Amino acid sequence: MPPQPPADLSTITLGELLRTNYALIVRCAACGHTGPADVLTAYRRHGAAARVTALAERLRCTRCDGRGGVVVSITPPAGL
């Protein structure tokens, strides 16, 4: 069985996402665009202890350039 991230999204850190290889899917609050966040780049910038929910507010949409992404889900790696 693959490692499971915590059920409470407010406690998940970037370090946990990298360790479990789960993907962070975010949605833009401005235009609704949904896509995967670059967890490795965020980890390098903000560190392993950065909480996913705090990061989502700092993301910039690649479609409309808006800020304030909303975490939609954390998904397991493909094939699991």
Secondary structure, DSSP 8 states (H G I E B T S, - for coil): ------S-GGG-BHHHHHHHT-EEEEEETTT--EEE--HHHHHHHH-TT-BHHHHHTT-B-TTT--B-EEEEEEE--TT-
